């Protein structure tokens, strides 16, 4: 073999070993999961069955295989969640043999601890059940699926985000995170929110889903659904209250970029029926998924930041 041949073989072997962008993101997220497992006593992963929480759980399974992830899952159910997503959530938990804690907003409304909003939107009502669940089960680290590209308030938060004894977030208490060194120290009563997907984008998420062949709820792909127009969004005509006078229901081919409470999560017109088509669609979009399809983020310019300061996700 000539010198040139040897150099060519060596270069090819090095290229095979080189991590690509998705490998880097995966490695960072797995490192974060393992760091939390080693540093905290009672972590919990927020799992709704939505794509970002599905991705988090997939990474957590990889991080601790062949053992199970060493933490509980928790979902704050508004009572207006999409049935397809709840079914997917329960089937996933059962398949993996994990423990799921469900905090129900409806229970709080039924006993008077929370009051139904006039607009029917329950996403803002999730904060108290979330904080009560953290306190009741003594969780000291809470994994969330927030990404920096979702919304401007998300971009202010570190991977490890300290929350005070009331669950509140103060951006002035953010800690430096140089060289992927994370500071999880907290006082009794406080806890830390942890965001393993901080450096992922929506497009990264979908490319990784394609690479790993991760199954998602069907509503993330194009399907026929009865919807009506409100505030520039196609809302589902479901059991949460539905259209008002003058809002006409029509059947359209749509998909969801993000899922949450049916009353504030909008669908987008789409013919993307598989993951590759979704990737092309997301790559061409100039609107963030939350900015385009979540009415609760439009309540004010600082809607998300205000809720995070109160203890929201």
Buried (B, 14 or more C-beta within 10 A) or exposed (E): EEEEEEEEEEEEEEEEEEEEEBEEBBEBBBBBBBBBBEBBEBBBBBBBBBBBBBBBBBBBBBBBEEEEBBBBBBBBBBBBBBEBBBEBBBEBBEEBEBEBBBBBBBBBBEEEEBEBEEEBBBBBBBBBBBBBBBEEBEBBBBBBBBBBBBBBBBEBBBBBBBBBEEBBBEEEEBBEEEEEEBEBEBEEEBBBBBBBBBBBBBBBBBBBBBEBEBEBBBBBBBBEBBBBBBEEBBBBBBEBBBBEEEEEEEEBBBBBBBBBBBBBBBBBEBEBEEBEBBBEBBEEEEEBBBEBBBBBBBBEEEBBBBBBBBBBB
